[in-house]
Amino acid sequence: MSKMYEGVKTWNPFKGCWFDCTYCKPTFQRQAKRQKHNCMLCYNFVPHLHRDRLTKIPNAETIFVCGNGDIAFCETNYIDEIVASTYLRKKSIFYWQSKSPKALRDVCGLLRHYNTEESNHIMLTTLETNRDKDYHLISKAPVPTDRSYDFMRLPWPRKIVTIEPIMDFDHDEFLKMILDIKPEAVYVGYNSMPGAVKLPEPSHDKAFSLITCLKENGIKVKTKYLPWEEMIPV
Ligand code: SF4
């Protein structure tokens, strides 16, 4: 676990994903291969439920819900059960992340239905870039402009954007895209497996400038895999 996710534990009552991001294969999907003798659906990263884990929520300050998959592929009835189970950790902060923010609408609706403390739940999405062109070569998830628009419109007070792995972008457009979402924090990281997967990456100067602008706009920025991390103004 990197510093960026310090104090965060993953809770996986649902696992797997069909968005097929190229950078997932050497990371999450490779980790899933360790489950060969326990669960072939985990091994193959097929979206599926682990109902036995529903009440086994880690005792952590922050809990990443279904971090080894995407709840866009989870049935609404089961999302209901996952949301209902969070009452077992009333003092924890829950991170709900999807590359399809429309799926997070169900989560927000259910959290309100159960009268959950809104400040304990944060919605997250990944935006690796602002560029839609050729994005289909990277992932089957909704393209960045659609994803950012849906996330901006998500009716929830607490949001975080993860720019990880960062891909080349257009500075002003990407900055505006993120600021329009009004996230309380942005997490930025370069490709952690450059030997296994090649991505079109921005120069360090360009990424540095984006991070500086985000901070100047009052957004908390957390980083990992940045060789010049110590140079970023606090
Ligand atoms: S959306 Fe997440 S879990 Fe799904 S393939 Fe991409 S990186 Fe993997």
py3Dmol code that shows the C-alpha trace and the ligand (Angstrom):
import py3Dmol

protein = """\
ATOM      1  CA  MET A   1       0.000   0.000   0.000  1.00  0.00           C
ATOM      2  CA  SER A   2       1.446   3.358  -0.967  1.00  0.00           C
ATOM      3  CA  LYS A   3       1.595   6.446   1.228  1.00  0.00           C
ATOM      4  CA  MET A   4      -1.237   7.841  -0.890  1.00  0.00           C
ATOM      5  CA  TYR A   5      -3.578   5.249   0.577  1.00  0.00           C
ATOM      6  CA  GLU A   6      -2.094   5.168   4.063  1.00  0.00           C
ATOM      7  CA  GLY A   7      -4.641   4.018   6.652  1.00  0.00           C
ATOM      8  CA  VAL A   8      -6.911   2.615   3.927  1.00  0.00           C
ATOM      9  CA  LYS A   9      -8.015  -1.023   3.868  1.00  0.00           C
ATOM     10  CA  THR A  10      -9.907  -2.653   1.023  1.00  0.00           C
ATOM     11  CA  TRP A  11     -13.192  -4.460   1.635  1.00  0.00           C
ATOM     12  CA  ASN A  12     -14.219  -6.720  -1.227  1.00  0.00           C
ATOM     13  CA  PRO A  13     -17.764  -8.102  -0.854  1.00  0.00           C
ATOM     14  CA  PHE A  14     -17.807  -7.826  -4.667  1.00  0.00           C
ATOM     15  CA  LYS A  15     -14.866  -8.369  -7.030  1.00  0.00           C
ATOM     16  CA  GLY A  16     -14.025  -8.273 -10.720  1.00  0.00           C
ATOM     17  CA  CYS A  17     -14.532  -5.976 -13.667  1.00  0.00           C
ATOM     18  CA  TRP A  18     -15.042  -6.015 -17.423  1.00  0.00           C
ATOM     19  CA  PHE A  19     -13.644  -2.583 -18.235  1.00  0.00           C
ATOM     20  CA  ASP A  20     -10.408  -4.325 -19.151  1.00  0.00           C
ATOM     21  CA  CYS A  21      -8.005  -1.421 -18.610  1.00  0.00           C
ATOM     22  CA  THR A  22      -4.593  -2.253 -20.047  1.00  0.00           C
ATOM     23  CA  TYR A  23      -2.840  -1.148 -16.867  1.00  0.00           C
ATOM     24  CA  CYS A  24      -5.034  -3.393 -14.709  1.00  0.00           C
ATOM     25  CA  LYS A  25      -3.554  -6.606 -16.067  1.00  0.00           C
ATOM     26  CA  PRO A  26      -0.121  -6.288 -14.412  1.00  0.00           C
ATOM     27  CA  THR A  27      -1.611  -4.903 -11.177  1.00  0.00           C
ATOM     28  CA  PHE A  28      -5.060  -5.929  -9.854  1.00  0.00           C
ATOM     29  CA  GLN A  29      -5.555  -8.764 -12.303  1.00  0.00           C
ATOM     30  CA  ARG A  30      -2.123 -10.219 -11.594  1.00  0.00           C
ATOM     31  CA  GLN A  31      -2.834 -10.082  -7.845  1.00  0.00           C
ATOM     32  CA  ALA A  32      -6.126 -11.883  -8.527  1.00  0.00           C
ATOM     33  CA  LYS A  33      -4.185 -14.800 -10.017  1.00  0.00           C
ATOM     34  CA  ARG A  34      -3.110 -15.664  -6.451  1.00  0.00           C
ATOM     35  CA  GLN A  35      -6.689 -16.833  -5.848  1.00  0.00           C
ATOM     36  CA  LYS A  36      -6.429 -19.799  -8.235  1.00  0.00           C
ATOM     37  CA  HIS A  37      -7.012 -22.321  -5.445  1.00  0.00           C
ATOM     38  CA  ASN A  38      -9.716 -20.288  -3.674  1.00  0.00           C
ATOM     39  CA  CYS A  39     -12.006 -18.782  -6.310  1.00  0.00           C
ATOM     40  CA  MET A  40     -11.797 -19.153 -10.093  1.00  0.00           C
ATOM     41  CA  LEU A  41     -14.033 -16.097 -10.579  1.00  0.00           C
ATOM     42  CA  CYS A  42     -11.476 -14.010  -8.639  1.00  0.00           C
ATOM     43  CA  TYR A  43      -8.686 -15.661 -10.645  1.00  0.00           C
ATOM     44  CA  ASN A  44     -10.356 -14.648 -13.914  1.00  0.00           C
ATOM     45  CA  PHE A  45     -11.429 -11.225 -12.585  1.00  0.00           C
ATOM     46  CA  VAL A  46     -15.064 -11.984 -13.486  1.00  0.00           C
ATOM     47  CA  PRO A  47     -17.522  -9.672 -11.651  1.00  0.00           C
ATOM     48  CA  HIS A  48     -19.057 -11.703  -8.799  1.00  0.00           C
ATOM     49  CA  LEU A  49     -20.304 -11.499  -5.223  1.00  0.00           C
ATOM     50  CA  HIS A  50     -18.581 -12.647  -2.041  1.00  0.00           C
ATOM     51  CA  ARG A  51     -21.574 -12.607   0.244  1.00  0.00           C
ATOM     52  CA  ASP A  52     -19.506 -14.250   3.031  1.00  0.00           C
ATOM     53  CA  ARG A  53     -17.527 -10.976   3.274  1.00  0.00           C
ATOM     54  CA  LEU A  54     -20.538  -8.721   3.590  1.00  0.00           C
ATOM     55  CA  THR A  55     -20.213  -8.343   7.345  1.00  0.00           C
ATOM     56  CA  LYS A  56     -16.423  -8.814   7.523  1.00  0.00           C
ATOM     57  CA  ILE A  57     -15.548  -5.141   7.184  1.00  0.00           C
ATOM     58  CA  PRO A  58     -11.950  -4.309   8.100  1.00  0.00           C
ATOM     59  CA  ASN A  59     -11.445  -2.232  11.191  1.00  0.00           C
ATOM     60  CA  ALA A  60      -9.793   0.770   9.556  1.00  0.00           C
ATOM     61  CA  GLU A  61      -9.987   4.528   9.527  1.00  0.00           C
ATOM     62  CA  THR A  62     -10.795   4.453   5.799  1.00  0.00           C
ATOM     63  CA  ILE A  63     -12.339   1.576   3.883  1.00  0.00           C
ATOM     64  CA  PHE A  64     -12.062   1.225   0.120  1.00  0.00           C
ATOM     65  CA  VAL A  65     -15.284  -0.512  -0.967  1.00  0.00           C
ATOM     66  CA  CYS A  66     -14.830  -3.152  -3.676  1.00  0.00           C
ATOM     67  CA  GLY A  67     -11.374  -1.812  -4.560  1.00  0.00           C
ATOM     68  CA  ASN A  68     -10.546  -4.971  -6.518  1.00  0.00           C
ATOM     69  CA  GLY A  69     -13.199  -4.476  -9.145  1.00  0.00           C
ATOM     70  CA  ASP A  70     -15.802  -1.967 -10.262  1.00  0.00           C
ATOM     71  CA  ILE A  71     -19.276  -1.839  -8.747  1.00  0.00           C
ATOM     72  CA  ALA A  72     -20.614  -0.739 -12.155  1.00  0.00           C
ATOM     73  CA  PHE A  73     -20.945  -4.506 -12.705  1.00  0.00           C
ATOM     74  CA  CYS A  74     -22.683  -5.194  -9.389  1.00  0.00           C
ATOM     75  CA  GLU A  75     -26.469  -5.723  -9.235  1.00  0.00           C
ATOM     76  CA  THR A  76     -28.409  -2.927  -7.529  1.00  0.00           C
ATOM     77  CA  ASN A  77     -29.973  -5.346  -5.029  1.00  0.00           C
ATOM     78  CA  TYR A  78     -26.551  -6.385  -3.875  1.00  0.00           C
ATOM     79  CA  ILE A  79     -25.262  -2.783  -3.764  1.00  0.00           C
ATOM     80  CA  ASP A  80     -28.192  -2.224  -1.404  1.00  0.00           C
ATOM     81  CA  GLU A  81     -26.848  -4.980   0.869  1.00  0.00           C
ATOM     82  CA  ILE A  82     -23.312  -3.566   0.732  1.00  0.00           C
ATOM     83  CA  VAL A  83     -24.539  -0.077   1.603  1.00  0.00           C
ATOM     84  CA  ALA A  84     -26.693  -1.435   4.437  1.00  0.00           C
ATOM     85  CA  SER A  85     -23.691  -3.292   5.895  1.00  0.00           C
ATOM     86  CA  THR A  86     -21.663  -0.100   6.326  1.00  0.00           C
ATOM     87  CA  TYR A  87     -23.613   0.639   9.513  1.00  0.00           C
ATOM     88  CA  LEU A  88     -21.248  -1.894  11.148  1.00  0.00           C
ATOM     89  CA  ARG A  89     -18.437   0.677  10.925  1.00  0.00           C
ATOM     90  CA  LYS A  90     -20.156   3.928  11.769  1.00  0.00           C
ATOM     91  CA  LYS A  91     -16.895   5.719  12.563  1.00  0.00           C
ATOM     92  CA  SER A  92     -15.021   4.768   9.395  1.00  0.00           C
ATOM     93  CA  ILE A  93     -14.784   6.734   6.156  1.00  0.00           C
ATOM     94  CA  PHE A  94     -15.901   4.752   3.090  1.00  0.00           C
ATOM     95  CA  TYR A  95     -14.434   5.313  -0.382  1.00  0.00           C
ATOM     96  CA  TRP A  96     -16.828   4.346  -3.212  1.00  0.00           C
ATOM     97  CA  GLN A  97     -15.037   4.307  -6.556  1.00  0.00           C
ATOM     98  CA  SER A  98     -16.222   3.571 -10.075  1.00  0.00           C
ATOM     99  CA  LYS A  99     -15.116   4.426 -13.586  1.00  0.00           C
ATOM    100  CA  SER A 100     -18.826   4.679 -14.371  1.00  0.00           C
ATOM    101  CA  PRO A 101     -20.136   7.442 -12.058  1.00  0.00           C
ATOM    102  CA  LYS A 102     -23.697   6.588 -13.088  1.00  0.00           C
ATOM    103  CA  ALA A 103     -23.263   3.460 -10.924  1.00  0.00           C
ATOM    104  CA  LEU A 104     -22.446   5.707  -7.972  1.00  0.00           C
ATOM    105  CA  ARG A 105     -25.901   7.305  -8.276  1.00  0.00           C
ATOM    106  CA  ASP A 106     -27.379   4.094  -6.891  1.00  0.00           C
ATOM    107  CA  VAL A 107     -24.919   4.204  -3.995  1.00  0.00           C
ATOM    108  CA  CYS A 108     -25.783   7.827  -3.177  1.00  0.00           C
ATOM    109  CA  GLY A 109     -29.516   7.106  -3.345  1.00  0.00           C
ATOM    110  CA  LEU A 110     -29.172   4.102  -1.039  1.00  0.00           C
ATOM    111  CA  LEU A 111     -26.959   5.958   1.441  1.00  0.00           C
ATOM    112  CA  ARG A 112     -29.683   8.593   1.708  1.00  0.00           C
ATOM    113  CA  HIS A 113     -32.383   5.931   1.926  1.00  0.00           C
ATOM    114  CA  TYR A 114     -30.593   4.448   4.956  1.00  0.00           C
ATOM    115  CA  ASN A 115     -30.103   7.893   6.436  1.00  0.00           C
ATOM    116  CA  THR A 116     -26.359   7.352   6.568  1.00  0.00           C
ATOM    117  CA  GLU A 117     -24.005  10.067   7.780  1.00  0.00           C
ATOM    118  CA  GLU A 118     -23.076  11.674   4.425  1.00  0.00           C
ATOM    119  CA  SER A 119     -19.736  12.978   5.643  1.00  0.00           C
ATOM    120  CA  ASN A 120     -18.530   9.399   6.211  1.00  0.00           C
ATOM    121  CA  HIS A 121     -18.873   8.465   2.541  1.00  0.00           C
ATOM    122  CA  ILE A 122     -16.732   9.806  -0.308  1.00  0.00           C
ATOM    123  CA  MET A 123     -17.341   9.186  -4.014  1.00  0.00           C
ATOM    124  CA  LEU A 124     -14.317   8.668  -6.263  1.00  0.00           C
ATOM    125  CA  THR A 125     -13.657   8.281  -9.934  1.00  0.00           C
ATOM    126  CA  THR A 126     -10.489   7.973 -11.989  1.00  0.00           C
ATOM    127  CA  LEU A 127      -9.652  10.437 -14.747  1.00  0.00           C
ATOM    128  CA  GLU A 128      -6.307   9.505 -16.265  1.00  0.00           C
ATOM    129  CA  THR A 129      -6.571  12.309 -18.853  1.00  0.00           C
ATOM    130  CA  ASN A 130      -9.117  14.672 -20.415  1.00  0.00           C
ATOM    131  CA  ARG A 131      -8.575  13.130 -23.873  1.00  0.00           C
ATOM    132  CA  ASP A 132     -11.224  10.835 -25.384  1.00  0.00           C
ATOM    133  CA  LYS A 133      -9.255  10.171 -28.578  1.00  0.00           C
ATOM    134  CA  ASP A 134      -7.895   6.621 -28.605  1.00  0.00           C
ATOM    135  CA  TYR A 135      -9.110   6.069 -25.038  1.00  0.00           C
ATOM    136  CA  HIS A 136     -10.790   2.865 -26.270  1.00  0.00           C
ATOM    137  CA  LEU A 137      -7.278   1.460 -26.722  1.00  0.00           C
ATOM    138  CA  ILE A 138      -6.722   1.852 -22.970  1.00  0.00           C
ATOM    139  CA  SER A 139     -10.065   0.891 -21.442  1.00  0.00           C
ATOM    140  CA  LYS A 140     -13.702  -0.020 -22.162  1.00  0.00           C
ATOM    141  CA  ALA A 141     -14.852   2.350 -19.399  1.00  0.00           C
ATOM    142  CA  PRO A 142     -16.794   5.524 -20.335  1.00  0.00           C
ATOM    143  CA  VAL A 143     -14.515   8.064 -22.048  1.00  0.00           C
ATOM    144  CA  PRO A 144     -13.058  10.816 -19.837  1.00  0.00           C
ATOM    145  CA  THR A 145     -15.418  13.611 -20.959  1.00  0.00           C
ATOM    146  CA  ASP A 146     -18.530  11.495 -20.274  1.00  0.00           C
ATOM    147  CA  ARG A 147     -17.099  10.221 -17.004  1.00  0.00           C
ATOM    148  CA  SER A 148     -16.174  13.664 -15.718  1.00  0.00           C
ATOM    149  CA  TYR A 149     -19.586  15.081 -16.717  1.00  0.00           C
ATOM    150  CA  ASP A 150     -21.449  12.292 -14.913  1.00  0.00           C
ATOM    151  CA  PHE A 151     -19.202  12.639 -11.866  1.00  0.00           C
ATOM    152  CA  MET A 152     -19.664  16.424 -11.780  1.00  0.00           C
ATOM    153  CA  ARG A 153     -23.447  15.922 -11.779  1.00  0.00           C
ATOM    154  CA  LEU A 154     -23.363  13.278  -9.061  1.00  0.00           C
ATOM    155  CA  PRO A 155     -25.405  14.741  -6.197  1.00  0.00           C
ATOM    156  CA  TRP A 156     -22.973  14.117  -3.350  1.00  0.00           C
ATOM    157  CA  PRO A 157     -21.017  16.596  -1.191  1.00  0.00           C
ATOM    158  CA  ARG A 158     -17.711  14.709  -0.874  1.00  0.00           C
ATOM    159  CA  LYS A 159     -15.729  13.699  -3.975  1.00  0.00           C
ATOM    160  CA  ILE A 160     -12.147  12.719  -4.836  1.00  0.00           C
ATOM    161  CA  VAL A 161     -10.607  12.372  -8.300  1.00  0.00           C
ATOM    162  CA  THR A 162      -7.782   9.895  -8.860  1.00  0.00           C
ATOM    163  CA  ILE A 163      -5.470  10.732 -11.765  1.00  0.00           C
ATOM    164  CA  GLU A 164      -3.777   7.377 -11.770  1.00  0.00           C
ATOM    165  CA  PRO A 165      -2.081   6.281 -13.895  1.00  0.00           C
ATOM    166  CA  ILE A 166      -1.699   9.772 -15.317  1.00  0.00           C
ATOM    167  CA  MET A 167      -1.752   9.976 -19.128  1.00  0.00           C
ATOM    168  CA  ASP A 168      -0.869  12.869 -21.417  1.00  0.00           C
ATOM    169  CA  PHE A 169      -3.462  15.642 -21.254  1.00  0.00           C
ATOM    170  CA  ASP A 170      -4.329  19.188 -22.324  1.00  0.00           C
ATOM    171  CA  HIS A 171      -3.459  21.372 -19.359  1.00  0.00           C
ATOM    172  CA  ASP A 172      -6.216  23.982 -19.362  1.00  0.00           C
ATOM    173  CA  GLU A 173      -8.987  21.573 -20.397  1.00  0.00           C
ATOM    174  CA  PHE A 174      -7.984  18.967 -17.822  1.00  0.00           C
ATOM    175  CA  LEU A 175      -7.658  21.537 -15.049  1.00  0.00           C
ATOM    176  CA  LYS A 176     -11.135  22.914 -15.821  1.00  0.00           C
ATOM    177  CA  MET A 177     -12.575  19.396 -15.992  1.00  0.00           C
ATOM    178  CA  ILE A 178     -11.298  18.653 -12.495  1.00  0.00           C
ATOM    179  CA  LEU A 179     -12.182  22.021 -10.970  1.00  0.00           C
ATOM    180  CA  ASP A 180     -15.761  21.726 -12.314  1.00  0.00           C
ATOM    181  CA  ILE A 181     -16.158  18.542 -10.267  1.00  0.00           C
ATOM    182  CA  LYS A 182     -15.170  20.453  -7.083  1.00  0.00           C
ATOM    183  CA  PRO A 183     -13.279  17.533  -5.506  1.00  0.00           C
ATOM    184  CA  GLU A 184     -11.914  17.926  -1.991  1.00  0.00           C
ATOM    185  CA  ALA A 185      -8.769  16.030  -3.036  1.00  0.00           C
ATOM    186  CA  VAL A 186      -6.977  14.695  -6.090  1.00  0.00           C
ATOM    187  CA  TYR A 187      -4.651  11.694  -6.040  1.00  0.00           C
ATOM    188  CA  VAL A 188      -1.958  11.683  -8.736  1.00  0.00           C
ATOM    189  CA  GLY A 189       0.341   8.830  -9.716  1.00  0.00           C
ATOM    190  CA  TYR A 190       2.357   7.696 -12.713  1.00  0.00           C
ATOM    191  CA  ASN A 191       2.118   4.196 -14.186  1.00  0.00           C
ATOM    192  CA  SER A 192       3.505   1.864 -11.512  1.00  0.00           C
ATOM    193  CA  MET A 193       4.378  -0.869 -14.048  1.00  0.00           C
ATOM    194  CA  PRO A 194       6.197   0.911 -16.909  1.00  0.00           C
ATOM    195  CA  GLY A 195       8.004  -2.324 -17.817  1.00  0.00           C
ATOM    196  CA  ALA A 196       4.728  -4.199 -18.293  1.00  0.00           C
ATOM    197  CA  VAL A 197       2.460  -1.596 -19.878  1.00  0.00           C
ATOM    198  CA  LYS A 198       3.223   1.500 -21.963  1.00  0.00           C
ATOM    199  CA  LEU A 199       1.028   4.576 -21.613  1.00  0.00           C
ATOM    200  CA  PRO A 200       1.211   8.013 -23.281  1.00  0.00           C
ATOM    201  CA  GLU A 201       2.527   9.986 -20.317  1.00  0.00           C
ATOM    202  CA  PRO A 202       2.866  13.742 -19.781  1.00  0.00           C
ATOM    203  CA  SER A 203       6.240  15.308 -19.111  1.00  0.00           C
ATOM    204  CA  HIS A 204       7.102  15.808 -15.469  1.00  0.00           C
ATOM    205  CA  ASP A 205       6.957  19.596 -15.980  1.00  0.00           C
ATOM    206  CA  LYS A 206       3.407  19.347 -17.307  1.00  0.00           C
ATOM    207  CA  ALA A 207       2.240  17.157 -14.424  1.00  0.00           C
ATOM    208  CA  PHE A 208       4.033  19.425 -11.952  1.00  0.00           C
ATOM    209  CA  SER A 209       2.213  22.453 -13.384  1.00  0.00           C
ATOM    210  CA  LEU A 210      -1.190  20.717 -13.115  1.00  0.00           C
ATOM    211  CA  ILE A 211      -0.543  19.738  -9.499  1.00  0.00           C
ATOM    212  CA  THR A 212       0.563  23.273  -8.650  1.00  0.00           C
ATOM    213  CA  CYS A 213      -2.598  24.747 -10.217  1.00  0.00           C
ATOM    214  CA  LEU A 214      -4.827  22.284  -8.342  1.00  0.00           C
ATOM    215  CA  LYS A 215      -3.171  23.270  -5.074  1.00  0.00           C
ATOM    216  CA  GLU A 216      -3.499  26.973  -5.883  1.00  0.00           C
ATOM    217  CA  ASN A 217      -7.223  26.306  -6.244  1.00  0.00           C
ATOM    218  CA  GLY A 218      -7.380  24.936  -2.706  1.00  0.00           C
ATOM    219  CA  ILE A 219      -7.474  21.237  -3.613  1.00  0.00           C
ATOM    220  CA  LYS A 220      -5.519  18.776  -1.487  1.00  0.00           C
ATOM    221  CA  VAL A 221      -3.200  16.735  -3.741  1.00  0.00           C
ATOM    222  CA  LYS A 222      -1.691  13.395  -2.753  1.00  0.00           C
ATOM    223  CA  THR A 223       0.927  11.793  -4.966  1.00  0.00           C
ATOM    224  CA  LYS A 224       2.814   8.566  -5.587  1.00  0.00           C
ATOM    225  CA  TYR A 225       5.418   7.355  -8.075  1.00  0.00           C
ATOM    226  CA  LEU A 226       6.510  10.923  -8.772  1.00  0.00           C
ATOM    227  CA  PRO A 227      10.308  11.148  -8.825  1.00  0.00           C
ATOM    228  CA  TRP A 228      10.160  14.871  -8.041  1.00  0.00           C
ATOM    229  CA  GLU A 229       7.544  14.545  -5.295  1.00  0.00           C
ATOM    230  CA  GLU A 230       9.585  16.448  -2.732  1.00  0.00           C
ATOM    231  CA  MET A 231       9.617  19.533  -5.013  1.00  0.00           C
ATOM    232  CA  ILE A 232       5.837  19.953  -4.991  1.00  0.00           C
ATOM    233  CA  PRO A 233       4.842  23.028  -2.964  1.00  0.00           C
ATOM    234  CA  VAL A 234       2.907  22.108   0.174  1.00  0.00           C
TER     235      VAL A 234
END
"""
ligand_1 = """\
8
SF4
S -11.835 -0.204 -14.002
Fe -10.391 -0.715 -12.356
S -10.816 -2.839 -11.846
Fe -11.749 -2.446 -13.848
S -10.221 -3.102 -15.361
Fe -9.941 -0.894 -14.982
S -8.387 -0.724 -13.348
Fe -9.182 -2.866 -13.384
"""
view = py3Dmol.view(width=600, height=400)
view.addModel(protein, "pdb")
view.setStyle({"model": 0}, {"cartoon": {"style": "trace"}})
view.addModel(ligand_1, "xyz")
view.setStyle({"model": 1}, {"stick": {}})
view.zoomTo()
view.show()
